[in-house]
Amino acid sequence: MSGPQWELVTKNKKDKPANGVTRKLTKTEKKKFADNAPKVEDLLPMSKVKSLYSDFPEVNKPPAVDVKKGKENDAKKQQQKKPQQQKAEKPKESKPKTLDAAINRIDVPEFQNLIAALQAKFDGSTLMWLRTIDNFLDQSLTVEISDPVFSSKNHEYPLCLLPPAMLSSLKDALETAGEANRQLYFEILLNHLAQELTKGFSAVGTRILLQVMGTSYPETVVAAIPKCLALQNSYKSRKPIWLSILWAMGQGGFKDLSVGLKVWQDVMLPVLELRNYSQYVVEYLTRLLGRHSASPALSVDEYLSAMDSILRPDVSISNLLTDSLQRQAKILRKIAVNATPDAKLNLFFKPLMNRLATADTDAYKEEVLEFLYLCLCADDQCFNTWKQIYSSNLSESAALLEHIASKASSSETKPAEKSCKSFIDFVVKTNASLQTAKPKLKGLEDSRKVCESLSFKMASKKKSSYWKFISFILILAFGGMVAYDIKLHGSFKESTVGRTLHDTGALAYGNLALEQAKVYTQKGAEWTRENGPIYYASAVEVSKPYLELARDLGLIAYNSASKACVAVDSWCTTNAPEVTSQVKKYATVAGETFVQYAGDFGRYTRVGFQSAQEYAAKNIFVSHCCSKY
């Protein structure tokens, strides 16, 4: 009988995991295993299942709580917390939407106390308490600024919104700081303004402080120009930031015209041709000159420098802005003339004549000529200055004389006739002495022709004035004689004039014509009062569309003609030398050919006439004579 044998049971090689590592089940596999696994309820009867769960005692089981009492306790706790929360939470103020509202929220006495406290706390560091004031204003005036240059406001905005007491405190604080600290603080504010705008803040407080310093201390703006030009390299490509800096730099000009012109030339003019800034640069100059229409006198150098900048020939901007700049040049000239005493206008004369010699554009030349003309009208000493420089400025003098001739009949202001005549006599003598100069001086012939024209106009004007005076004397004498005749005879009818008119019948016809004129004038006036408004309204109603159409067509024609003239002028300027040379060439040949053909024609005509004469003498007149005999 064989005994039991032991058998070695091993796993199948297929069941062994690869590389001896047990693979973990995924979540899906675990869930599937739990669903397919047998449950306790399926294996044991219900009585054993219950006894299985009841064998475990209840540990840390929370006591049963009455639901109603719990809800009441929660309600009481919430009611107790509400007053505490209301005390803890302060009411939130709404953010101001306008700058005016934000400034009105600042407590002025509290602001003044803050400045006093800061000055006492930072007694040895002026810039520290100045920076603190700037931070306070920036935090108090958190209003969005859509227009960085406030183009729709006047030049005093937003400074004009500050209460007088607050503005006075700011000015006193800046005065206390001293000149050196003010200058450094202004440059710090410029840099701070750029940084705050870069971060997305409006920096309204910084703008106001810059405006206060610019209008109160314009010299700080001029001294800060190098700092501003250094910032230009970093922020010129960021329009809102650089416009804000230009606005801040331009505030000093509204207090001092010289400062404004300096800032405009050094800071704003370099960006005139950039599309983002050209409009503001021209608008600032317009506001600046409009503000200083009654400005103190400008020096000769200041005026000439500004005029050179305004009428630059190489500026590529729109025609609208170019026209605006030319208008500003005229306004600047009026400011210079009105603000300069008449006795000192001769100081402008010689520099302007030098500018006339280097004028690059017609607008520049016209502006200089107009200024020279006004100098001659206001100051007779300008003629003496002109005599001194005439020989060395013949072409410029000819242009000015021609300008005077063109203004003689249209301008209300004219040079003194005596001084003008004396100068023309001087020019005539000088031209005669310069005729022998070799080579021939440029402009001498033009000056001679213009002098002759002016002399003729002045002589004819004098002659016309003489005849007007004689006519006035004759009319006055005739009226005196008639008045004396009437007074001598007592009435017009009894006077010699009245009897003469009555005898000839002229008086009767005169009275009849006067009565008829009165009758028809009265009828015409009545008809006009009755029918005039009706016909006028009808005429306006009917003709208005045609007038508007004619106006539009006229504008179109004017613009087209202007463009055509510009094109023709450009073509002539470009091709005039070539056309002139060709015309001279062919004109010479044509003239020679014409002379040759004209000579041949005359010769053949003379030969033919002689042949006809001989034929007539031999054949016609001879036979006639024979028949007569």
C-alpha positions, 0 to 999 in steps of 0.5 A: 500500500502506497503512502501519501506523497507530497506534491510541489505546487508552483505558479504557472510561468504565465502568471508570474509578473515580468521582471519579478515586479508586482503590477498595481491595480488601476482605479478601474480594475479596483472598482470592478473587483469590488463590484464582483467580490462577494458580500457579507449579506450573501454569505451569512444569514441576516441574524448573524449580520446584525449580531456582527455589527451590534458587537461593536460598542458606540465610541465617541458618539455625539449626543442627540441634539434637539433641532429646534433648540439648535436653530434658536441658538444659531439665530441668537448668535447671528443677531449678536454678531450683526451689531459687532460687524456693523461697528467694525465695518466703516461705510465705504465712500464712493470714488470721485469721478471728476477732478473737481470733486476729488479736490473738494474732498481735501480738507484745506486746514488739515492739508496746511497742518500736514505741511507744517508737521512735515516741515517740523519733522523733516527740518533738515531734509527739505526734499523729503517733506516735499516728496511727502506732499507730492505723495499725499496729493497723488493718493488724494486725487486718484482720478483718471485723466483721458487728455494728458494736455487738457486741450479742451480747458484753459491754460490754467487748468487744473490749477484753477480748481485749487482753493486759494488757501491751498494754493497759497500754502503750496506756494509758501512751501515752495518758497521756503524750500529755496531756489536750489531745492526747487530746481532739484525738486522740479526735475525729480517731479518730471522723472516721477511723473514719467514713472507713475504714468508708466505704472498706469497711475494718473499722477494728478498731484504731480501734475499740479505741483509741476504747474505751480512751480512752472507758473510761479518760477519759470526759470526752473523750467529753462534750467530743467531743459537738459533733464527733459531732453534726457527723458526724451530718449526714453519716453518719446515713443510713449505718446501719453507720457511724453505729451504730459512732460511737454505739457508740464514744461510748457507751463512756464511760458504762460508766465514769461513769453521768452521762457515759452519760446525757449521751451518751444524751440528746444523741447517741442520743435524737435518732435514737430514732424512726428505725427503724434505730437505735431498737433500739440506743438502748433496748438501750444504756440498758438495758445502761448502767443494768444496769451501774450498779445500784449507782452513786454518787448522781445529782444532782436535775437529772441524774435529772429530765433523764434521766426527762424524756427516757425518758418523753417523751410524743411518742415514736413507737416500737413498744409493745415499746420503749415498755414497755422504756423505762418499765422503765428509768425504774423502774430509774433511780428505784431507782438514785437512791433507793438511791444517795442517803442517806435524809437527802437524799431531801427534796431530790427532793421539791419538784422532783418535786411540780413535775413532777407538776403538768406530767405529760403521761402516766399513766406519767410521773405514776405514776413521779413518785408512786412516787418521792414515796412512797418519799421519804416512806417513807425520810425524815420531813423530806419531810413538813415539806417537803410542809407548806410547799408544800401550799397551792400544790399542792392537786391534786398533794397530793390525787393523792399522798394517794390514792396513799398510800391505795392503797399502804397495804395492799399495800406493804411499805414504809410512811411512819412512822405518827406523821408520816403522822397528824401530816400528815393533821391538818395537812391537815384544819386547812388545808383547813378554813381554805381552805374560805372562799377564793373562788373555790373552790380546785382540788383542795381537795375531792379532798384533803378526801375522801382525808384522810377516807378515810385517817383512817378506814383508820388508825382502823379499823387501830388498832381492829383492832390493839387487838382482836388484842392483846386476843385474844392476851392472852386466849388467853395467859391461858387457856393459862397457867391450863390449864398451872397447873391441870395442874401443880397436880394433877400430870397432865392427867387429874387436872386440873380441865380434864381431869376436866371434859372426862371427865365431859362425855364430850368427852375420850372423843369427842376421843380417838376422833376423834383415833384415827380421824383417825390411822388415816385419815390413815395410809391416805390417805398410803399410798394417795397414795404408791402411786397419787398418781404414776399419777393425777398423770401421767394428769392431766397427760397429759390436761389439758396440751393443754386447759391450753395451749388455755386459756392461749392463749385467755386470752391472746387474750381478754386482748389483745382486752379490752385493745384494746377497753378502749383503744378505749373509753377513746379514745372516751370521752375524745373524746366524753365532753364531748358525751355529758355535755352531752346527758345533762344536757340530757335528764336535766333535761327527763326530770326535769321531765316525770317530776315533772309526770306524777307530780303528775298521777298523784297528783292523779287517784289522790286524786280517784278515791279520794275518788269511790270513798269517797263512792260506798261511803258512799252505796250500800254501807255504807248498805244494809248498815246498813239490813238490819242494823236 
